[in-house]
Amino acid sequence: MILRRYRGQLLIVLQTDHGRQCAAFVRHWGDGSCDAPAPREPLLLAAAEHDNGWAEWEAAPPLDPATGQPWQFTELPSDQHIALYRRGIARSAAQDPYGGLLVSMHGVGLYNDRYGTWPRPVTRDLSADQQALVAAYVAEQQALQARLRAAAARDARHAPFASDAAVWHNYKLLQLWDRLSLQFCWRGCTSGTIAPAPLRAGAPDVALVCEGDGDATLRLSPYPFDRSPLPLPVTARLVPDRCYASIEDFLATFAAAEAIEVPLRAVA
């Protein structure tokens, strides 16, 4: 769950709805300043499903004892976090090896600063047991990635995109879409810079500059989409911003909350 305060209430965006917004990015990506995503269908899958393992967790989310609210997606304990990414990666890999490869890389990248592309301060220390859990998870995913890449290389549709350079380019694209959606959904359309932005294969990465209005619009430069303005709404729920007594208390409130479309948009 992606949580933020919005107009005096708690705005909740499910990870599945965040994924749908990322898939909308893919459908409209490419306006002459950047390449169209390729291979398209696996990248659509990866964008839509990169966090799909959260679905079961979000159906009955445990509460963070520090807040009395569901755990913010950045704060979930490692044992729960790894379990849900294992589940989501397996689902994606079963649908398509290339898409599954990128989803696996996304899941591992959350534990290594997105393969070193997004260095940031460590927000909490891991215990020795947690470090061992992470190490086992990373090793298992690296082995899976080797198998998925080999399967993709045997597929005539995906073989041209199975090289190290192509996979790395597409992984960085997935991270760009993920972080751009978070700029909309979590950071509330505030200004910022997202890098690296791999807009053209084989060309140097650039920085995507986001000029936000703090409400619903991001002005992007260079502009990557096929039209401007581009509506990019995301489904969310608004619930009281309070401490919930139990999971049942939160779920009853969440179930009664009407789904709304937050009217987000990108402009050149």
N, C-alpha and C positions, 0 to 999 in steps of 0.2 A: 504494500500500500504506500502511496505517495501522499503525504499529509502536509497541508499548509493552512495557515490562517487566512481567511478570505471574507471580507465584509462582516467581521464580527463572529464568524462561525468557523468550523473546521471543514475544509474542503478535502475530500478523499477521492483520489483517482486510483482505480485498480490498475495493477500492472498489465492486465490484459487490455485495458483501454489505452494505456500508454503505448502498448505494442501496436494497436490499431492506428494510432496517430503516426507512429514510425512508418507503418506500411503506406499510409497516405503520402508521406514524404517520397517514398520510392516511386509511387505512381506518377508523381509530378516532377521528379528530379530530372534536370537536364534542359537548359534553355539556350545553349550555345556557349555559355561560360563554363560548363562542366559536361562530362560524359554521362550518357544514360547508363544506369546500372546494368551490369552484365556479369553472370547470367541472371536474367531478370527474375524468373520464378524462384530460384533458390534464395535470392536476395530479398524478395518479398516475404518468403517464409521466415528467413532469419530476422527480418525487421519486425514482423508480426509476433513471432514466437520466442524472441530471445530471452524473455522473462516469464515464459508460460508456466514454469514450475511453481510460480506463486499462486496459481489458481486455487488449488486445494487449501493452501494456507489461508488465503483471503476469505474462504468460505466460513472459517471459524478462527479468526486471528487471536492468538494470545495477547494479553495486554502487557505493556511495559510497566513494571511496578513503579518506575520513577515518575510516570506521567498518568497512569490510569487510562491510557489510550492505546490502540494497537501500536506495535513497534513501527517506528519510522523505518523505511526500507534500508537506510544506511546504518541502522543500529542493531539489526537482528543478530542474535548470537550465532556464532559460526556453525554450530552443529545443526541448527534449524536451516540456516542459509544454504549450507552445502547440500543438505538432503533435498531441498526443493530444487536446487539447480541440477543435481544429478537426475532428478525426475524429469525436469523440462528438457534437458539435453537429450536424454534417451528418447523422449517423444519426438523431438525434432529430427534426430538421426534416423529414426524409423521411417520418417516421411521422405527425407532426401539427404543423401550423404554430404553434399556440398553445403546445403543450408545447415545441417547438423554440425558440420565442421565449424562454421562461423559461430553458431550458438555455443558450442563447447569452448571456443576461444574467448567468447564474451564471458562465459562463466569463470574461466581461469583468470581472465584479465582483471576481474574484480578483486583478485588477491595479489596482483603484481603491478598495480598502477597502470592497468590497461597496457601491459607489455612495455612499460616505461614511457608511454606516450602522454601520460597525465600525472606527473609527479605531484603529490600533495601531502600535507602533513598527516601522519597516522593519528586517527581520532581515538583509538583505544588499543591497549596492549593485549596480545594474545597470550594465554597461559601455555605452558609446555604441552598440555594435552591438546589444546586448540591448534597449536603449531603443527603437531604431529598429524592431526586430522586434515589440516590444510595441505600438508606435504603429500599425504596419501591421495587426496583428491586430485591435486595437480598432476601427480605421476600417472594416475589412472586415466585422466583426461588426455594427457599427452599421448598415451598409448592408443586411446580411442581416436584421437585426431589423425594419427598415422594411418590407421585403418580406413577412416573416412576419406582421407585425401587419396589413398590408393584406389578406393572405390570410385571416387569422382574422376580420377584420371582414366579409368576404364570406360567411362561413360562418354560417348562421342559428343554429347551436348555440353558437357562440363569440362572435358579434357583441356580445351584451350585456356581455361581459367584456373587450372590446378597447379600452376607453377608457384614457387615461393613468392615471387613478386606480385602475382595476381591475387593470391590468397591474402597477402599482407595488405594490399590496396583495399580489398573488399572488407577485411576486418576493420580497417580504419574508417571506412565508410559507415559500417554498422555502428561504430562508436560515435561518429559524428551525428548520426540520426538519433541515437539514444540520448546524447547530451543536448541536442537541440530540443528534443521533446521535453527534457527536464527543464530547460530554460523556459519553455512555455508553462509546463504543468506544475513544477516545483518552485522555481525561482520567480514565478509570477511576472514573466515578461519584463524582467529587469535587464539592464544593459550588461554586456560581457563579451568575451572573445572565446571562441572554441577553436582549438588547434590540437593536432593537425587536421586540416581539411583537405582530403585527397580528391580534388575536383577533376583531375585528368590523370589517367594512367600514364606512368612514365615521366610525368612532369613533377616539379617540386611541389610539396604540400604548401598550402597557404593557411592563413587564419581567417575564419568566418567571424566577422564583426557583427554583433547583435546590438542594435540600438532599440531599447525597449521603452514602452510608455508606462510600465509598471502595472498594467491592467490586462490588455488583451492583444497587443500588437507588437511584433518584432520587425524592425527594418533590418534587412540582411545585406551584407556586402562582403564579397561578391554575391550577387543574387543567384541562387541555384535552381529555382523552380520555373516551370513553363508558363506561368501567368502571375500577374500582380494586379491587385491583391489576390492572395490565395487563402480562402477560408480553410482553417485546420482545426475544427472544433474537437473537443475531447469530452467524453461522458464523465460525469462526476456526481458525487452526492455531497450535500451539505448537512452536517449534523452539529448539535451543540458542542462548543469547545469546552468540554468539562472532563472531570475525572469520572470514569465509568466504574461501577461497583464490581462488575464481573463481565466475562465474555458474553453472557446471556443479555446483560443490560445493554452492552454495546450493540449486539446483533439485533435486538428488538428495535433499537433506535435507528440503526442503519437500514433495516428492512422497511421501516416506515418512511424513510427519506425518499423523496421523489428523485429519480435520475434527471439530471439537467445536462444540457449541452453548453459548455463554456465556450463562448464565441471567439475563439482565438484566430489570428490570421497573421500571415507573413506578407510584407510589402518590400518592394525594391527601393 
